[in-house]
Amino acid sequence: MNGQNRKDIYPGLEVGIILKKDQRSGKLTYGIVKDILTSSPFHSRGIKVRLEDGQVGRVAEVTWLDT
């Protein structure tokens, strides 16, 4: 899943985001979603979220955990 649809993202989900400073390199930062900041149902570059540690970026990938 690529993180472009808001319906697929929810608080508590583990995701990989691209921070503003890492847009050129594409480096991913992993964490747990705290808040969803994009209000539209779709965004071509990824839904913007705030992680539990306060970092803000666009979702590039969703990490699935087998429990």
N, CA, C and O atoms as a CHARMM CRD file, in Angstrom:
* protein
*
  268
    1    1 MET  N      0.84500  -1.17800   0.00000 PROA 1      0.00000
    2    1 MET  CA     0.00000   0.00000   0.00000 PROA 1      0.00000
    3    1 MET  C      0.88900   1.23900   0.00000 PROA 1      0.00000
    4    1 MET  O      1.92700   1.26300   0.66200 PROA 1      0.00000
    5    2 ASN  N      0.49000   2.25200  -0.73100 PROA 2      0.00000
    6    2 ASN  CA     1.37000   3.39100  -0.95200 PROA 2      0.00000
    7    2 ASN  C      1.04000   4.64100  -0.12400 PROA 2      0.00000
    8    2 ASN  O      1.80400   5.60500  -0.16500 PROA 2      0.00000
    9    3 GLY  N     -0.04700   4.65700   0.60900 PROA 3      0.00000
   10    3 GLY  CA    -0.33800   5.79700   1.47600 PROA 3      0.00000
   11    3 GLY  C     -0.96300   6.99100   0.80900 PROA 3      0.00000
   12    3 GLY  O     -0.92000   8.08900   1.36600 PROA 3      0.00000
   13    4 GLN  N     -1.54600   6.82500  -0.36600 PROA 4      0.00000
   14    4 GLN  CA    -2.17600   7.94400  -1.06600 PROA 4      0.00000
   15    4 GLN  C     -3.65000   8.11400  -0.71900 PROA 4      0.00000
   16    4 GLN  O     -4.21600   9.18100  -0.95400 PROA 4      0.00000
   17    5 ASN  N     -4.27700   7.08500  -0.16600 PROA 5      0.00000
   18    5 ASN  CA    -5.69400   7.14800   0.17900 PROA 5      0.00000
   19    5 ASN  C     -5.86200   7.32600   1.68200 PROA 5      0.00000
   20    5 ASN  O     -5.33600   6.54500   2.47500 PROA 5      0.00000
   21    6 ARG  N     -6.60300   8.36500   2.06500 PROA 6      0.00000
   22    6 ARG  CA    -6.79400   8.68100   3.47500 PROA 6      0.00000
   23    6 ARG  C     -7.51600   7.55500   4.21700 PROA 6      0.00000
   24    6 ARG  O     -7.26300   7.33400   5.40100 PROA 6      0.00000
   25    7 LYS  N     -8.40600   6.84700   3.53500 PROA 7      0.00000
   26    7 LYS  CA    -9.18600   5.77900   4.17600 PROA 7      0.00000
   27    7 LYS  C     -8.31200   4.61900   4.65900 PROA 7      0.00000
   28    7 LYS  O     -8.72200   3.85200   5.52900 PROA 7      0.00000
   29    8 ASP  N     -7.10300   4.49200   4.09200 PROA 8      0.00000
   30    8 ASP  CA    -6.18800   3.41100   4.46100 PROA 8      0.00000
   31    8 ASP  C     -5.28300   3.75600   5.64100 PROA 8      0.00000
   32    8 ASP  O     -4.58300   2.88700   6.16100 PROA 8      0.00000
   33    9 ILE  N     -5.29300   5.02300   6.06500 PROA 9      0.00000
   34    9 ILE  CA    -4.39700   5.50000   7.12300 PROA 9      0.00000
   35    9 ILE  C     -5.22500   5.79800   8.36600 PROA 9      0.00000
   36    9 ILE  O     -6.28800   6.41100   8.27800 PROA 9      0.00000
   37   10 TYR  N     -4.73400   5.36300   9.52600 PROA 10     0.00000
   38   10 TYR  CA    -5.44500   5.61500  10.77800 PROA 10     0.00000
   39   10 TYR  C     -4.44100   5.66100  11.93700 PROA 10     0.00000
   40   10 TYR  O     -3.35400   5.09200  11.84200 PROA 10     0.00000
   41   11 PRO  N     -4.81200   6.34200  13.03200 PROA 11     0.00000
   42   11 PRO  CA    -3.91600   6.41300  14.19100 PROA 11     0.00000
   43   11 PRO  C     -3.58000   5.01900  14.71400 PROA 11     0.00000
   44   11 PRO  O     -4.44200   4.14400  14.78700 PROA 11     0.00000
   45   12 GLY  N     -2.31100   4.83000  15.07700 PROA 12     0.00000
   46   12 GLY  CA    -1.84800   3.54700  15.56700 PROA 12     0.00000
   47   12 GLY  C     -1.20300   2.68000  14.49700 PROA 12     0.00000
   48   12 GLY  O     -0.59900   1.65400  14.81200 PROA 12     0.00000
   49   13 LEU  N     -1.32400   3.08200  13.22800 PROA 13     0.00000
   50   13 LEU  CA    -0.75800   2.32600  12.11800 PROA 13     0.00000
   51   13 LEU  C      0.73900   2.61600  12.00400 PROA 13     0.00000
   52   13 LEU  O      1.15700   3.76700  12.13600 PROA 13     0.00000
   53   14 GLU  N      1.54600   1.58300  11.76200 PROA 14     0.00000
   54   14 GLU  CA     2.98200   1.78900  11.55400 PROA 14     0.00000
   55   14 GLU  C      3.21500   2.09100  10.07800 PROA 14     0.00000
   56   14 GLU  O      2.78400   1.34100   9.20200 PROA 14     0.00000
   57   15 VAL  N      3.90900   3.21000   9.81600 PROA 15     0.00000
   58   15 VAL  CA     4.12100   3.66500   8.44800 PROA 15     0.00000
   59   15 VAL  C      5.55900   4.13400   8.25000 PROA 15     0.00000
   60   15 VAL  O      6.29300   4.37700   9.20800 PROA 15     0.00000
   61   16 GLY  N      5.93300   4.25100   6.99600 PROA 16     0.00000
   62   16 GLY  CA     7.18200   4.89300   6.60700 PROA 16     0.00000
   63   16 GLY  C      6.83300   6.20400   5.93500 PROA 16     0.00000
   64   16 GLY  O      6.06800   6.22600   4.97100 PROA 16     0.00000
   65   17 ILE  N      7.39000   7.30400   6.44100 PROA 17     0.00000
   66   17 ILE  CA     7.09100   8.62200   5.87200 PROA 17     0.00000
   67   17 ILE  C      8.35100   9.23700   5.28800 PROA 17     0.00000
   68   17 ILE  O      9.46900   8.85800   5.63600 PROA 17     0.00000
   69   18 ILE  N      8.14200  10.19900   4.38800 PROA 18     0.00000
   70   18 ILE  CA     9.24200  10.99900   3.86700 PROA 18     0.00000
   71   18 ILE  C      9.10900  12.38600   4.48700 PROA 18     0.00000
   72   18 ILE  O      8.12100  13.08600   4.26400 PROA 18     0.00000
   73   19 LEU  N     10.10900  12.77100   5.26100 PROA 19     0.00000
   74   19 LEU  CA    10.13700  14.10200   5.86000 PROA 19     0.00000
   75   19 LEU  C     10.46300  15.13200   4.78100 PROA 19     0.00000
   76   19 LEU  O     11.05800  14.79200   3.75800 PROA 19     0.00000
   77   20 LYS  N     10.07500  16.39000   5.00700 PROA 20     0.00000
   78   20 LYS  CA    10.33300  17.46800   4.05200 PROA 20     0.00000
   79   20 LYS  C     11.82500  17.53200   3.69300 PROA 20     0.00000
   80   20 LYS  O     12.18100  17.67300   2.52300 PROA 20     0.00000
   81   21 LYS  N     12.68400  17.42800   4.70100 PROA 21     0.00000
   82   21 LYS  CA    14.13300  17.52700   4.45700 PROA 21     0.00000
   83   21 LYS  C     14.68500  16.33900   3.67300 PROA 21     0.00000
   84   21 LYS  O     15.77600  16.42700   3.10900 PROA 21     0.00000
   85   22 ASP  N     13.94600  15.23200   3.63200 PROA 22     0.00000
   86   22 ASP  CA    14.40400  14.02400   2.94100 PROA 22     0.00000
   87   22 ASP  C     13.72800  13.80500   1.58700 PROA 22     0.00000
   88   22 ASP  O     13.86300  12.73100   0.99900 PROA 22     0.00000
   89   23 GLN  N     13.00600  14.80100   1.08900 PROA 23     0.00000
   90   23 GLN  CA    12.28000  14.61100  -0.16300 PROA 23     0.00000
   91   23 GLN  C     13.20400  14.30700  -1.33300 PROA 23     0.00000
   92   23 GLN  O     12.86000  13.49200  -2.19000 PROA 23     0.00000
   93   24 ARG  N     14.35800  14.93800  -1.38700 PROA 24     0.00000
   94   24 ARG  CA    15.28700  14.69400  -2.49800 PROA 24     0.00000
   95   24 ARG  C     15.86800  13.28800  -2.45600 PROA 24     0.00000
   96   24 ARG  O     15.97100  12.62300  -3.48600 PROA 24     0.00000
   97   25 SER  N     16.24700  12.84000  -1.27100 PROA 25     0.00000
   98   25 SER  CA    16.87800  11.52300  -1.15200 PROA 25     0.00000
   99   25 SER  C     15.85300  10.39300  -1.09900 PROA 25     0.00000
  100   25 SER  O     16.16300   9.26100  -1.46800 PROA 25     0.00000
  101   26 GLY  N     14.63600  10.69100  -0.64500 PROA 26     0.00000
  102   26 GLY  CA    13.60700   9.66600  -0.52700 PROA 26     0.00000
  103   26 GLY  C     13.76900   8.79100   0.70700 PROA 26     0.00000
  104   26 GLY  O     13.13900   7.73900   0.81200 PROA 26     0.00000
  105   27 LYS  N     14.61700   9.22300   1.64800 PROA 27     0.00000
  106   27 LYS  CA    14.86300   8.45000   2.87400 PROA 27     0.00000
  107   27 LYS  C     13.57100   8.32700   3.68600 PROA 27     0.00000
  108   27 LYS  O     12.86300   9.31000   3.90200 PROA 27     0.00000
  109   28 LEU  N     13.27900   7.10500   4.12800 PROA 28     0.00000
  110   28 LEU  CA    12.07100   6.86300   4.90600 PROA 28     0.00000
  111   28 LEU  C     12.36300   6.92900   6.39900 PROA 28     0.00000
  112   28 LEU  O     13.42700   6.51300   6.85800 PROA 28     0.00000
  113   29 THR  N     11.39600   7.46000   7.15000 PROA 29     0.00000
  114   29 THR  CA    11.42900   7.48400   8.60600 PROA 29     0.00000
  115   29 THR  C     10.21800   6.68800   9.07200 PROA 29     0.00000
  116   29 THR  O      9.09700   6.94200   8.63300 PROA 29     0.00000
  117   30 TYR  N     10.44200   5.72900   9.95700 PROA 30     0.00000
  118   30 TYR  CA     9.35600   4.85200  10.37900 PROA 30     0.00000
  119   30 TYR  C      8.81700   5.25800  11.74800 PROA 30     0.00000
  120   30 TYR  O      9.56100   5.72600  12.60900 PROA 30     0.00000
  121   31 GLY  N      7.52100   5.07200  11.93100 PROA 31     0.00000
  122   31 GLY  CA     6.90400   5.37500  13.20400 PROA 31     0.00000
  123   31 GLY  C      5.42600   5.03200  13.18800 PROA 31     0.00000
  124   31 GLY  O      4.90700   4.46000  12.23000 PROA 31     0.00000
  125   32 ILE  N      4.76300   5.39800  14.27900 PROA 32     0.00000
  126   32 ILE  CA     3.33900   5.12600  14.46400 PROA 32     0.00000
  127   32 ILE  C      2.55100   6.42200  14.24800 PROA 32     0.00000
  128   32 ILE  O      2.91800   7.46800  14.78300 PROA 32     0.00000
  129   33 VAL  N      1.47200   6.35500  13.46900 PROA 33     0.00000
  130   33 VAL  CA     0.64000   7.52200  13.17700 PROA 33     0.00000
  131   33 VAL  C     -0.07600   7.99500  14.44700 PROA 33     0.00000
  132   33 VAL  O     -0.71900   7.20900  15.14300 PROA 33     0.00000
  133   34 LYS  N      0.04800   9.29600  14.73300 PROA 34     0.00000
  134   34 LYS  CA    -0.68100   9.91300  15.83700 PROA 34     0.00000
  135   34 LYS  C     -1.86500  10.70700  15.29000 PROA 34     0.00000
  136   34 LYS  O     -2.99200  10.55200  15.76000 PROA 34     0.00000
  137   35 ASP  N     -1.60300  11.56600  14.28300 PROA 35     0.00000
  138   35 ASP  CA    -2.64400  12.40900  13.68300 PROA 35     0.00000
  139   35 ASP  C     -2.54900  12.36500  12.17100 PROA 35     0.00000
  140   35 ASP  O     -1.46100  12.24900  11.60700 PROA 35     0.00000
  141   36 ILE  N     -3.70800  12.46000  11.51600 PROA 36     0.00000
  142   36 ILE  CA    -3.76000  12.58600  10.06000 PROA 36     0.00000
  143   36 ILE  C     -3.97200  14.06600   9.76100 PROA 36     0.00000
  144   36 ILE  O     -4.94200  14.66000  10.23100 PROA 36     0.00000
  145   37 LEU  N     -3.07300  14.66400   8.98400 PROA 37     0.00000
  146   37 LEU  CA    -3.11400  16.10600   8.73200 PROA 37     0.00000
  147   37 LEU  C     -3.75000  16.46800   7.39600 PROA 37     0.00000
  148   37 LEU  O     -4.18700  17.60600   7.21900 PROA 37     0.00000
  149   38 THR  N     -3.81400  15.53600   6.45600 PROA 38     0.00000
  150   38 THR  CA    -4.44200  15.79300   5.15700 PROA 38     0.00000
  151   38 THR  C     -5.93600  15.53900   5.28000 PROA 38     0.00000
  152   38 THR  O     -6.35800  14.48600   5.75700 PROA 38     0.00000
  153   39 SER  N     -6.73800  16.51800   4.84300 PROA 39     0.00000
  154   39 SER  CA    -8.19000  16.36400   4.96600 PROA 39     0.00000
  155   39 SER  C     -8.82300  15.74900   3.71300 PROA 39     0.00000
  156   39 SER  O     -9.91300  15.18400   3.79400 PROA 39     0.00000
  157   40 SER  N     -8.16100  15.85000   2.56800 PROA 40     0.00000
  158   40 SER  CA    -8.73800  15.30500   1.34200 PROA 40     0.00000
  159   40 SER  C     -8.63300  13.77200   1.33900 PROA 40     0.00000
  160   40 SER  O     -7.74400  13.21200   1.98000 PROA 40     0.00000
  161   41 PRO  N     -9.53600  13.09400   0.61900 PROA 41     0.00000
  162   41 PRO  CA    -9.53600  11.62300   0.62000 PROA 41     0.00000
  163   41 PRO  C     -8.36500  10.99800  -0.14700 PROA 41     0.00000
  164   41 PRO  O     -8.05900   9.82300   0.05200 PROA 41     0.00000
  165   42 PHE  N     -7.69800  11.77900  -1.03000 PROA 42     0.00000
  166   42 PHE  CA    -6.58400  11.27100  -1.83100 PROA 42     0.00000
  167   42 PHE  C     -5.54200  12.36500  -1.99600 PROA 42     0.00000
  168   42 PHE  O     -5.88700  13.53400  -2.16400 PROA 42     0.00000
  169   43 HSD  N     -4.26700  11.98800  -1.94900 PROA 43     0.00000
  170   43 HSD  CA    -3.19400  12.92600  -2.26000 PROA 43     0.00000
  171   43 HSD  C     -2.12900  12.18200  -3.04300 PROA 43     0.00000
  172   43 HSD  O     -1.65700  11.13000  -2.61000 PROA 43     0.00000
  173   44 SER  N     -1.74800  12.71900  -4.19100 PROA 44     0.00000
  174   44 SER  CA    -0.84300  12.02100  -5.10700 PROA 44     0.00000
  175   44 SER  C      0.54800  11.77300  -4.52300 PROA 44     0.00000
  176   44 SER  O      1.20600  10.80400  -4.90000 PROA 44     0.00000
  177   45 ARG  N      1.00800  12.63600  -3.60700 PROA 45     0.00000
  178   45 ARG  CA     2.34200  12.44900  -3.01800 PROA 45     0.00000
  179   45 ARG  C      2.28800  11.75900  -1.66400 PROA 45     0.00000
  180   45 ARG  O      3.32500  11.56700  -1.02800 PROA 45     0.00000
  181   46 GLY  N      1.09800  11.38400  -1.21600 PROA 46     0.00000
  182   46 GLY  CA     0.95700  10.69100   0.06400 PROA 46     0.00000
  183   46 GLY  C      0.23000  11.54100   1.08900 PROA 46     0.00000
  184   46 GLY  O      0.33200  12.76800   1.07500 PROA 46     0.00000
  185   47 ILE  N     -0.50000  10.89000   1.97300 PROA 47     0.00000
  186   47 ILE  CA    -1.24800  11.55700   3.02600 PROA 47     0.00000
  187   47 ILE  C     -0.26300  12.07400   4.07800 PROA 47     0.00000
  188   47 ILE  O      0.62600  11.34300   4.51500 PROA 47     0.00000
  189   48 LYS  N     -0.42400  13.33200   4.47800 PROA 48     0.00000
  190   48 LYS  CA     0.47100  13.91500   5.47700 PROA 48     0.00000
  191   48 LYS  C      0.00400  13.51600   6.87100 PROA 48     0.00000
  192   48 LYS  O     -1.17700  13.63000   7.19900 PROA 48     0.00000
  193   49 VAL  N      0.95100  13.04300   7.69000 PROA 49     0.00000
  194   49 VAL  CA     0.63400  12.58100   9.04300 PROA 49     0.00000
  195   49 VAL  C      1.65200  13.11500  10.05100 PROA 49     0.00000
  196   49 VAL  O      2.75000  13.53300   9.68200 PROA 49     0.00000
  197   50 ARG  N      1.27200  13.09400  11.31500 PROA 50     0.00000
  198   50 ARG  CA     2.18100  13.37000  12.42800 PROA 50     0.00000
  199   50 ARG  C      2.38800  12.05100  13.14900 PROA 50     0.00000
  200   50 ARG  O      1.42600  11.37500  13.51100 PROA 50     0.00000
  201   51 LEU  N      3.64600  11.68800  13.35700 PROA 51     0.00000
  202   51 LEU  CA     3.96600  10.46300  14.08100 PROA 51     0.00000
  203   51 LEU  C      3.89300  10.71200  15.58500 PROA 51     0.00000
  204   51 LEU  O      3.84100  11.86100  16.02300 PROA 51     0.00000
  205   52 GLU  N      3.88800   9.64400  16.37200 PROA 52     0.00000
  206   52 GLU  CA     3.82200   9.76300  17.82700 PROA 52     0.00000
  207   52 GLU  C      4.99300  10.54800  18.39700 PROA 52     0.00000
  208   52 GLU  O      4.87100  11.16200  19.45700 PROA 52     0.00000
  209   53 ASP  N      6.14000  10.53500  17.69600 PROA 53     0.00000
  210   53 ASP  CA     7.30100  11.28500  18.18100 PROA 53     0.00000
  211   53 ASP  C      7.31300  12.73400  17.69800 PROA 53     0.00000
  212   53 ASP  O      8.26600  13.46500  17.96600 PROA 53     0.00000
  213   54 GLY  N      6.25000  13.16300  16.98000 PROA 54     0.00000
  214   54 GLY  CA     6.09900  14.56000  16.57600 PROA 54     0.00000
  215   54 GLY  C      6.57400  14.88000  15.16800 PROA 54     0.00000
  216   54 GLY  O      6.33500  15.98900  14.68900 PROA 54     0.00000
  217   55 GLN  N      7.23300  13.95800  14.49300 PROA 55     0.00000
  218   55 GLN  CA     7.70900  14.22100  13.14000 PROA 55     0.00000
  219   55 GLN  C      6.53500  14.22600  12.16200 PROA 55     0.00000
  220   55 GLN  O      5.58200  13.46000  12.30800 PROA 55     0.00000
  221   56 VAL  N      6.62500  15.10700  11.16100 PROA 56     0.00000
  222   56 VAL  CA     5.55500  15.26400  10.17700 PROA 56     0.00000
  223   56 VAL  C      6.10600  14.96000   8.79100 PROA 56     0.00000
  224   56 VAL  O      7.18400  15.42600   8.42300 PROA 56     0.00000
  225   57 GLY  N      5.35200  14.17300   8.02700 PROA 57     0.00000
  226   57 GLY  CA     5.74900  13.85800   6.66000 PROA 57     0.00000
  227   57 GLY  C      4.62700  13.16600   5.92300 PROA 57     0.00000
  228   57 GLY  O      3.54000  12.95600   6.46000 PROA 57     0.00000
  229   58 ARG  N      4.91200  12.81400   4.68200 PROA 58     0.00000
  230   58 ARG  CA     3.91300  12.14600   3.83800 PROA 58     0.00000
  231   58 ARG  C      4.16200  10.64200   3.82100 PROA 58     0.00000
  232   58 ARG  O      5.30200  10.18800   3.72500 PROA 58     0.00000
  233   59 VAL  N      3.07900   9.88200   3.91700 PROA 59     0.00000
  234   59 VAL  CA     3.18200   8.42300   3.96400 PROA 59     0.00000
  235   59 VAL  C      3.65500   7.90200   2.61800 PROA 59     0.00000
  236   59 VAL  O      3.04300   8.16400   1.58300 PROA 59     0.00000
  237   60 ALA  N      4.76200   7.15500   2.64900 PROA 60     0.00000
  238   60 ALA  CA     5.29900   6.53500   1.44200 PROA 60     0.00000
  239   60 ALA  C      5.00000   5.03800   1.43300 PROA 60     0.00000
  240   60 ALA  O      4.85300   4.44000   0.36700 PROA 60     0.00000
  241   61 GLU  N      4.91100   4.43300   2.61000 PROA 61     0.00000
  242   61 GLU  CA     4.57800   3.01000   2.66600 PROA 61     0.00000
  243   61 GLU  C      3.92300   2.70000   4.00500 PROA 61     0.00000
  244   61 GLU  O      4.15200   3.36200   5.01700 PROA 61     0.00000
  245   62 VAL  N      3.09300   1.65500   3.95600 PROA 62     0.00000
  246   62 VAL  CA     2.44300   1.17000   5.16300 PROA 62     0.00000
  247   62 VAL  C      3.11900  -0.13200   5.54400 PROA 62     0.00000
  248   62 VAL  O      3.25500  -1.03800   4.72200 PROA 62     0.00000
  249   63 THR  N      3.54400  -0.21800   6.80000 PROA 63     0.00000
  250   63 THR  CA     4.23400  -1.40200   7.30000 PROA 63     0.00000
  251   63 THR  C      3.20600  -2.30200   7.96300 PROA 63     0.00000
  252   63 THR  O      2.54400  -1.89700   8.91900 PROA 63     0.00000
  253   64 TRP  N      3.07200  -3.50800   7.46500 PROA 64     0.00000
  254   64 TRP  CA     2.12700  -4.46200   8.05300 PROA 64     0.00000
  255   64 TRP  C      2.84500  -5.34000   9.05600 PROA 64     0.00000
  256   64 TRP  O      3.89100  -5.91200   8.75000 PROA 64     0.00000
  257   65 LEU  N      2.29400  -5.44900  10.24400 PROA 65     0.00000
  258   65 LEU  CA     2.86200  -6.29900  11.26500 PROA 65     0.00000
  259   65 LEU  C      1.98200  -7.52700  11.43700 PROA 65     0.00000
  260   65 LEU  O      0.76900  -7.39800  11.59600 PROA 65     0.00000
  261   66 ASP  N      2.56600  -8.70100  11.40900 PROA 66     0.00000
  262   66 ASP  CA     1.80500  -9.93000  11.66000 PROA 66     0.00000
  263   66 ASP  C      1.73200 -10.14100  13.16200 PROA 66     0.00000
  264   66 ASP  O      2.76000 -10.26300  13.82800 PROA 66     0.00000
  265   67 THR  N      0.50400 -10.18600  13.70300 PROA 67     0.00000
  266   67 THR  CA     0.33500 -10.38900  15.14600 PROA 67     0.00000
  267   67 THR  C     -0.43700 -11.64800  15.40100 PROA 67     0.00000
  268   67 THR  O     -0.68500 -11.99700  16.55500 PROA 67     0.00000
